[in-house]
Amino acid sequence: MKVLVVGSGGREHVICWKLAQSSRVDELYCAPGNGGIASVAKCVDIKATEIDKLVDFAKQGQFDLVFVAPEDPLALGLVDKLEAEGIRAFGPRAN
């Protein structure tokens, strides 16, 4: 499974760390990530609030799952937009 985690804080670090341990996860990316996350996932230089860029990256990368952790992209509707494009996303919708 190819997974993208959105965020760059301690919460996202722990999520990436745990996902990296799963035998079901073949590729793990984090946008934007941080130095600690880079030890377990490939970091991508896209801010968590750059919703359109994240959706485009997820589409182009053919991710199986996008895990959205920070509040800002959730409130900006990232999960809604990912699902509208047929991309499975974990996190609450904006409404």
N, C-alpha and C positions, 0 to 999 in steps of 0.2 A: 504494500500500500504506500502511496506517495502522499505525504502530509505536509501542509503549510500551517505554521502557527503564526498568528499575528500578535506583535507586541515586543517589548524590549526590557521588561522589568523582571523582578525576582519571581513573580507568579509564572510568567512565561518561561523562565529558566527551569523551574521545577517541572512544568508541563513538558517541555522539550526533553529534559533529563529522563523523565519517566517514559515518554513515548519512544525514546531511543533504545530503551531496554526491551521493547516489544518485538517479538519475532515476526509480527505481522506488518511492521513498518520497515519498508525497504529503503525509502528516501525520506529525509526529514529536512525541511527548510523553515527558516524563521525570518519574518520581515517586521522591523528591521533587525531585531536581535541585538546582542551585545557581546562583549568579549568572552564572558562565561558561556553563553549559549553557543558560541562558535566552536566550543570544544565538543558539542554533541550534535549540532545541526549546521547546515550551510546557511549563512546569513545573507539576506538580500537587501540591498539599499533602497527600500521603499518604506516611507513613514506609515505608521498605522492609520493615519487620517487621510492618506491618499487613496481614497476608496476606488476610484476608477482605475488607477494603476494596479491596485491589488487584484481587482476583478480581472483585468486583462492578463496579469501575470498568472493567476490561477487557471484561466482558460487556456492560455498558451502552454502552460506547464502540465496540463491535464492532471491536476491533483485529484485524488480520490476523496480527500477531506480537507477542509480549512477550519482550523480551530481559532476562533476569535475570542481573546481574553480581555483586552482593555475596554473600558467603558466608552471612550470616545468613538471608536469605530462602530461599536454596537449601536450607540445613539444615532450615529450618522447613517445607519441602515446597511452596513456591510453585509450582514447575514441575509437580509432581504434581497440585495442585489446579486449575491452569489447564487442563492436559490433560484432567482429569476433566470439565471443563465444555466441552470441545471447542475450546479456544483453543490455537492453536499457540504453543509456548514454546521458547525457546532457553536451555539451561542444563541441568546434570545434575539428576536426580531425587534426592530425599532419601536413598534407599538407596544 
